[in-house]
Amino acid sequence: MLLAPQMHSGKVLCACQVPKDSALLPASDWAVAVCRHFGGSGGGSALVAKGTGSSDDIPAALKWAEQFARQTTQR
């Protein structure tokens, strides 16, 4: 996962990629959840996805994204 501030728009780019054999967390589900968490939207395939949202605190957004992934893959 990558979270990168976009200075020109004030948004945050979220990009997710997972291994082909990762059935527990599709990249699209991860990107959509993270982007929605900070008021945006995302989409893509099971392997690669991206989106944007707004966040003043990238470290907090990254922590949330990591917690979401851990909770989702521990089912």
C-alpha angles and dihedrals in degrees: 000000000000127000114188128174113233104215095193094056103024090234132118122241115219119196124179132187128176133184118270091246094052103114096160100066121024113205090235093057091049095048093046093049094048095045093047089050089063098038102268141094139246145173146167139125134316089266105038132020141159143183145151139247141154126268134155091196114055094176091055092047090050091049090051091049092051092049091049091052093047093049092046095049094047094066 
